[in-house]
Amino acid sequence: MTFKQRTTLALAAATAGVLGLALAPASPASAAQPAAECPRVLRCDWVPAAYQQTGDPADKETYGNYDLSDRPATNKIKYIVLHDTEETFATTLKIFQDPKRAASAHYVVRSSDGHVTQMVKTKDVAWQAGNWYINSDSIGIEQEGYATEGGTWFTPAMYRSTAALVRYLAAKYDIPLDRQHILGHDNVPPTTAGGTAAMHWDPGPYWDWNHFMSLLGRPTEPTGRPDGQLVTINPVFKDNVQAFRDCEKNIDLPEQPSSAVPLYTQPSTDAPLFADPALHPPGQSGTTCASDWGSKISATQQAVVAERKPGWTAIWWYGQEAWFPTPRHTRVTTPTAGYVVRPKPGLADVPVYGTAYPAAGDYPADFTAPRVSAPLAYTIKAGQSYPGGGQAPTGYYYAPTIDSSYPYDHTYFAGSTRYVTVQIGHRTAFVKASDVDVVRAR
């Protein structure tokens, strides 16, 4: 055994001890069965998602369920997106093997024992996030379960396996282990203002983000001043019992521990819940629906404090103040040092985007299908600040056919405009660096 092999095995054993996992025996891959890209602490298998045409053989644009690429040589992998399946593990595998379903993820994690199945190679682009820009730069992990039943499906084995997988992928692709890069599907922005209502909201309010980030070795700890501008939402999961509603089934859900903290329009629980302006018309309040992401903020998300009153804190949220209870001697937030984004002096507001695509002039003159960013329904107003500031990759991966038969097909176009990330509400988004100042908050 070489020194590298001994070191790798020792590291795997150490990781297994930290996460409480049994070290899996190595299983050689055959030529017909590629090895799954997994840490050695996990038992993983490879079940390929479908990659084939679904209609007229002459129509190369009709196919499923992912796109070939050569990441990170073509473009960096910057994000990992966590989902829940809303189906059983077995049914999810069948869906991703059906090219007519036009859906896939790189990995699927089983609830009962944390078993991991890889279905798309990480170099390729899975159709998983509902945002092509995010798809192009991310790895998607589906977890067996149902968002409104998360407490029963999100098992210790699932948390441990997903954490081991995320740590492995983050190390491999140099992805920061923070909530600006480890996203829930509910944190992925739409690509246009009109697409907001169609965005997904999994893994939902019952996924224990505090526990998961602790398994990644990144627990929420105080790093800022007690009266500082930036906070991390940090309730104790078991004590943060909330009552939400499954509005698709029109039933009230049992009161249970949650990562979500409800947001109000005023410092009172009798005030209306906050409403995402892209989901609700003016004057309509937010709801207790588990799917209504505008009326709640999640543990491990950051926020900029706008105002404080006894027992209450207001944060900037979708362009307005949103309030939540912060009783004395109850942990709801943790002071955090980090970076915030605010409009440059003289700008009344700044457009927010769900993508960081190149400008039209960045594409070749003979390229006929340029993709440019469109503003979302939100803006950052003068006097407001939001967490963020990390540089976002600017580019567009063009892959319209199954066989690269068009000019420039399967090409990544890098852009010259610099974007930075921002969390203006529940979802990550992007602003042009030329529009904002990024400042340190303590």
Disulfide bonds with the S-S distance in Angstrom:
Cys38-Cys44 2.16
Cys247-Cys289 1.89
